[in-house]
């Protein structure tokens, strides 16, 4: 049975830490209920099963929710541009964008009661951002349009289908696809040239598709093969037709990374945003994310059998690895858009 973390459960969790924390959490819940709303960006229902978390916050805390989907870079830019006229309270950004948001001064800290369960590499020491879940770059292939599904990056070069990667330089998912390809081709966080060379070959073949790799375009058959996070690929497959798509982790290398919540420094509903983060990092919130095929950041969470069965076999992840040099990757992402234009899109056939 799915675990639902109600108010009393949150307080029990806090009591296991310190009495002061319990008092603070009780006050947080009261203030969050009074605000009654939370506006998110980049946290749509279809992504990592956010819909269950928003539903739970509504049912148990009376908090209404609305999301505007956008990329990590766009979320940070929105926080910075709107300032005191904020229309967003909380966002979900790629791991590389958490430190960027802090440097731009658009976040406020909040450490949830499960803080100690979050690995040090997955959080800002002051609580400005923290990963809620991890994902691994995967391939999703439309079996009706592609005769032989690729299982490696090298396979891509030998196909005749269109390859969809998304908005490189803007979207964290697309940027991560480039780094995953770099890992497979002998590159690293500071050297993505091998990946750019691979995508340049696809561009020269006229095989880079400009179509957005979202669920609607996959369902309409406008995407032959796309490079996505495993949790998105698996979710889209099962929502549309499990038999229609094949999902694999590329066997010659991939990237394990994740997404972090950031709370807007100028949020109009800051307490609701903090309570949302509290819930996301609770057992129930972590299981919600796993139901959306994302892997919880808290390893102490025990997943129900039916949730564990939704995930890909562990042996598919043998060649996948996390970012080893976050600073180098952040530096690379700053120029990735320009490099993508000059090294890849310049070869795109018209």
C-alpha positions as CSV (number, residue, x, y, z in Angstrom):
1,X,0.0,0.0,0.0
2,X,1.2,3.5,-0.8
3,X,2.4,5.4,2.2
4,X,0.6,8.8,2.7
5,X,2.5,11.2,4.9
6,X,-0.1,13.2,6.8
7,X,0.4,16.1,9.1
8,X,0.8,13.8,12.1
9,X,3.5,11.8,10.2
10,X,5.4,15.0,9.5
11,X,5.4,15.9,13.1
12,X,6.5,12.3,14.1
13,X,9.3,12.6,11.7
14,X,10.3,15.9,13.3
15,X,10.0,14.6,16.8
16,X,12.6,11.9,16.0
17,X,15.1,14.8,15.4
18,X,14.6,17.6,18.0
19,X,11.7,19.2,19.9
20,X,12.6,22.6,18.5
21,X,12.4,21.2,15.0
22,X,9.0,19.8,15.7
23,X,7.8,23.2,16.9
24,X,9.2,24.8,13.8
25,X,7.6,22.2,11.5
26,X,4.2,22.7,13.2
27,X,4.5,26.4,12.7
28,X,5.5,25.8,9.0
29,X,2.5,23.7,8.4
30,X,0.2,26.3,9.9
31,X,1.7,29.1,7.8
32,X,1.6,27.0,4.7
33,X,-2.1,26.2,5.2
34,X,-2.7,29.9,5.6
35,X,-1.0,30.7,2.3
36,X,-3.0,27.9,0.7
37,X,-1.2,28.0,-2.7
38,X,2.1,27.0,-4.2
39,X,3.1,27.9,-7.8
40,X,5.9,25.8,-9.3
41,X,7.9,26.0,-12.5
42,X,9.4,23.0,-14.3
43,X,7.4,20.5,-12.2
44,X,4.5,19.4,-14.5
45,X,2.3,16.4,-13.6
46,X,3.8,14.1,-16.3
47,X,7.4,14.6,-15.1
48,X,8.5,12.1,-12.5
49,X,5.0,11.7,-11.3
50,X,4.8,15.2,-9.7
51,X,1.0,14.9,-9.9
52,X,0.8,12.6,-6.9
53,X,2.8,15.0,-4.7
54,X,0.6,18.0,-5.7
55,X,-2.5,15.9,-5.1
56,X,-1.2,14.9,-1.6
57,X,-0.4,18.5,-0.7
58,X,-3.9,19.4,-1.7
59,X,-5.7,16.6,0.1
60,X,-3.7,16.8,3.3
61,X,-2.7,20.4,3.6
62,X,-5.3,22.2,1.5
63,X,-2.6,23.7,-0.7
64,X,-3.7,24.5,-4.3
65,X,-1.1,24.1,-7.0
66,X,-0.3,25.4,-10.4
67,X,2.7,24.7,-12.6
68,X,4.3,26.4,-15.6
69,X,6.6,24.0,-17.4
70,X,10.0,25.5,-18.5
71,X,13.7,24.6,-18.7
72,X,16.1,24.9,-15.8
73,X,17.7,28.1,-17.3
74,X,14.3,29.6,-17.8
75,X,13.3,29.0,-14.2
76,X,16.3,30.8,-12.8
77,X,15.9,33.6,-15.3
78,X,12.2,34.0,-14.3
79,X,13.1,34.2,-10.6
80,X,15.7,36.9,-11.4
81,X,13.5,38.9,-13.7
82,X,10.4,39.0,-11.6
83,X,12.0,39.6,-8.2
84,X,9.3,41.0,-5.8
85,X,6.6,40.5,-8.5
86,X,7.2,36.7,-8.3
87,X,4.7,34.4,-9.9
88,X,6.6,31.2,-8.9
89,X,7.5,29.8,-5.5
90,X,9.5,26.7,-6.2
91,X,11.3,25.1,-9.2
92,X,13.0,21.9,-10.1
93,X,16.3,22.3,-11.9
94,X,19.1,20.1,-13.2
95,X,21.9,19.4,-10.8
96,X,24.3,21.8,-12.6
97,X,21.8,24.6,-12.3
98,X,21.5,24.6,-8.5
99,X,24.8,26.3,-7.8
100,X,24.1,28.7,-10.7
101,X,20.8,29.8,-9.0
102,X,22.6,30.4,-5.7
103,X,25.3,32.5,-7.4
104,X,22.6,34.6,-9.0
105,X,21.0,35.2,-5.6
106,X,17.5,34.0,-6.4
107,X,17.1,31.2,-3.8
108,X,16.3,30.9,-0.1
109,X,17.4,28.0,2.1
110,X,15.3,25.4,3.7
111,X,16.6,22.1,5.2
112,X,14.0,19.4,5.5
113,X,13.8,17.1,8.4
114,X,15.3,14.3,6.3
115,X,18.4,16.5,5.6
116,X,20.9,14.0,7.0
117,X,19.6,11.2,4.6
118,X,20.6,13.3,1.6
119,X,24.2,12.6,0.4
120,X,26.6,15.6,0.7
121,X,27.2,15.6,-3.0
122,X,23.5,16.0,-3.7
123,X,22.9,19.2,-1.7
124,X,24.0,22.7,-1.0
125,X,25.6,22.9,2.5
126,X,23.3,25.8,3.4
127,X,20.1,24.2,2.0
128,X,19.6,26.4,-1.0
129,X,19.2,23.3,-3.3
130,X,19.1,19.6,-2.9
131,X,18.4,16.7,-5.3
132,X,15.1,14.9,-4.8
133,X,15.8,12.1,-7.3
134,X,18.3,10.9,-9.8
135,X,17.9,9.9,-13.5
136,X,20.0,8.3,-16.1
137,X,20.2,9.2,-19.8
138,X,18.3,6.6,-21.9
139,X,17.1,5.9,-25.4
140,X,13.4,5.6,-26.2
141,X,12.7,4.1,-29.6
142,X,9.4,3.9,-31.5
143,X,9.3,0.2,-32.6
144,X,6.8,1.0,-35.3
145,X,9.1,3.5,-37.0
146,X,12.6,2.0,-36.3
147,X,13.3,-1.6,-37.4
148,X,16.3,-2.2,-35.1
149,X,16.5,-0.2,-31.8
150,X,19.9,1.2,-31.0
151,X,21.5,0.0,-27.7
152,X,24.6,2.2,-27.8
153,X,25.7,5.7,-28.9
154,X,27.8,4.1,-31.7
155,X,24.6,2.4,-33.0
156,X,23.1,5.8,-33.6
157,X,25.6,6.5,-36.4
158,X,24.6,3.4,-38.3
159,X,20.8,4.0,-38.3
160,X,18.5,5.8,-40.8
161,X,16.0,7.2,-38.3
162,X,15.7,10.7,-36.9
163,X,17.4,11.4,-33.5
164,X,15.7,13.8,-31.1
165,X,17.8,15.3,-28.4
166,X,15.9,18.5,-27.3
167,X,17.0,22.0,-26.7
168,X,20.8,21.7,-26.1
169,X,22.2,24.7,-24.2
170,X,18.9,25.4,-22.5
171,X,17.3,22.2,-21.1
172,X,19.2,20.2,-18.5
173,X,17.9,16.9,-20.0
174,X,19.4,17.8,-23.4
175,X,22.6,19.1,-21.9
176,X,22.9,15.9,-19.9
177,X,22.5,13.8,-23.1
178,X,25.5,15.5,-24.5
179,X,27.6,14.7,-21.4
180,X,26.4,11.1,-21.5
181,X,27.6,10.8,-25.1
182,X,30.9,12.4,-24.1
183,X,31.4,9.8,-21.4
184,X,30.7,7.0,-23.9
185,X,33.0,8.5,-26.5
186,X,36.0,9.0,-24.2
187,X,35.3,12.6,-23.1
188,X,34.5,14.0,-19.7
189,X,33.0,17.1,-18.0
190,X,35.6,19.4,-19.3
191,X,35.9,17.7,-22.7
192,X,32.7,17.3,-24.6
193,X,34.3,17.5,-28.1
194,X,33.8,13.7,-28.7
195,X,30.0,14.1,-28.1
196,X,29.8,17.2,-30.3
197,X,31.7,15.2,-33.0
198,X,29.1,12.4,-32.8
199,X,26.1,14.7,-33.0
200,X,27.8,16.6,-35.9
201,X,27.9,13.3,-37.8
202,X,24.2,12.9,-37.2
203,X,23.6,16.5,-38.4
204,X,25.6,15.9,-41.6
205,X,23.4,12.9,-42.2
206,X,20.4,15.1,-41.8
207,X,19.2,13.0,-38.9
208,X,18.9,15.5,-36.0
209,X,15.3,16.2,-35.5
210,X,14.1,19.6,-34.3
211,X,10.9,18.1,-32.7
212,X,10.6,18.5,-29.0
213,X,10.8,15.0,-27.3
214,X,7.6,15.4,-25.2
215,X,4.9,12.8,-24.7
216,X,2.5,14.4,-27.1
217,X,5.0,14.2,-30.0
218,X,5.9,10.7,-29.1
219,X,2.3,9.6,-29.1
220,X,1.6,11.3,-32.5
221,X,4.6,9.4,-34.0
222,X,6.6,12.5,-34.7
223,X,9.6,11.1,-32.7
224,X,11.3,8.1,-34.1
225,X,14.1,7.9,-31.4
226,X,14.8,10.3,-28.5
227,X,17.3,10.8,-25.8
228,X,15.7,11.3,-22.4
229,X,16.0,10.7,-18.7
230,X,15.1,7.1,-18.0
231,X,12.2,8.2,-15.7
232,X,10.7,10.3,-18.6
233,X,11.2,7.6,-21.2
234,X,9.6,4.8,-19.0
235,X,6.7,7.1,-18.0
236,X,6.0,8.1,-21.6
237,X,6.2,4.5,-22.8
238,X,3.8,3.2,-20.3
239,X,1.3,6.1,-20.7
240,X,1.2,5.7,-24.4
241,X,1.7,2.0,-25.2
242,X,4.3,-0.3,-23.5
243,X,4.7,-2.5,-26.5
244,X,5.1,0.4,-28.9
245,X,8.4,1.7,-27.4
246,X,11.7,0.2,-26.4
247,X,13.7,1.9,-23.6
248,X,17.3,1.1,-22.9
249,X,20.3,2.6,-21.2
250,X,23.1,3.0,-23.8
251,X,25.6,0.1,-23.1
252,X,28.7,2.1,-24.0
253,X,28.2,4.8,-21.4
254,X,25.7,7.1,-19.8
255,X,25.2,9.8,-17.2
256,X,23.6,9.5,-13.8
257,X,22.5,12.9,-12.5
258,X,19.4,14.4,-10.9
259,X,17.2,17.4,-10.3
260,X,17.1,19.7,-7.3
261,X,14.4,21.9,-5.8
262,X,15.1,25.6,-5.5
263,X,12.8,27.9,-3.5
264,X,12.4,31.4,-4.9
265,X,14.0,34.1,-2.7
266,X,11.0,36.3,-3.6
267,X,8.3,33.6,-3.3
268,X,4.8,34.9,-2.3
269,X,4.1,31.5,-0.7
270,X,7.4,30.6,0.8
271,X,6.0,28.4,3.6
272,X,4.0,26.4,1.1
273,X,7.1,26.0,-1.0
274,X,9.1,24.8,2.1
275,X,6.4,22.4,3.0
276,X,6.4,21.1,-0.6
277,X,10.1,20.4,-0.3
278,X,9.6,18.8,3.1
279,X,7.0,16.4,1.5
280,X,9.2,15.7,-1.6
281,X,12.0,14.5,0.7
282,X,9.7,12.5,2.9
283,X,9.2,8.7,2.5
284,X,5.8,9.3,0.8
285,X,7.2,12.0,-1.5
286,X,10.2,9.8,-2.5
287,X,7.9,6.9,-3.3
288,X,5.7,9.2,-5.4
289,X,8.8,10.1,-7.5
290,X,9.7,6.4,-7.8
291,X,6.2,5.7,-9.1
292,X,7.2,8.2,-11.8
293,X,10.3,6.0,-12.6
294,X,12.7,8.4,-10.9
295,X,15.2,6.9,-8.4
296,X,14.9,8.5,-4.9
297,X,17.9,10.4,-3.5
298,X,17.3,8.9,-0.1
299,X,18.6,5.4,-0.1
300,X,16.9,4.7,3.2
301,X,13.4,4.6,1.6
302,X,12.0,1.2,1.1
303,X,10.1,1.0,-2.2
304,X,6.9,-1.1,-2.5
305,X,7.4,-4.2,-4.8
306,X,5.1,-2.8,-7.5
307,X,7.1,0.4,-7.7
308,X,10.5,-1.5,-7.8
309,X,9.2,-3.5,-10.7
310,X,8.5,-0.3,-12.8
311,X,12.3,0.4,-13.0
312,X,14.8,-0.9,-15.5
313,X,17.0,-3.9,-14.5
314,X,20.1,-2.8,-12.5
315,X,22.5,-4.4,-15.0
316,X,21.5,-2.0,-17.7
317,X,23.3,0.8,-15.6
318,X,26.7,-0.9,-15.6
319,X,28.3,1.7,-17.8
320,X,26.5,4.7,-16.3
321,X,28.3,7.0,-13.9
322,X,27.7,10.3,-12.1
323,X,29.4,13.6,-12.6
324,X,32.9,13.5,-11.1
325,X,33.8,17.2,-11.6
326,X,30.8,19.4,-11.0
327,X,32.8,22.7,-11.5
328,X,34.1,21.5,-14.8
329,X,30.7,20.6,-16.0
330,X,29.2,23.9,-14.9
331,X,31.9,25.7,-16.9
332,X,31.2,23.5,-20.0
333,X,27.4,24.2,-19.8
334,X,28.0,28.0,-19.9
335,X,29.3,27.7,-23.4
336,X,27.4,24.6,-24.5
337,X,24.8,26.5,-26.5
338,X,27.5,28.3,-28.5
339,X,29.4,25.1,-29.0
340,X,26.3,23.2,-30.2
341,X,25.6,25.9,-32.7
342,X,29.1,26.1,-34.1
343,X,30.1,22.4,-34.0
344,X,26.7,20.7,-34.6
345,X,23.9,22.8,-36.1
346,X,26.2,24.4,-38.7
347,X,26.1,21.0,-40.4
348,X,22.4,20.5,-40.2
349,X,21.1,19.9,-43.7
350,X,18.4,22.3,-44.9
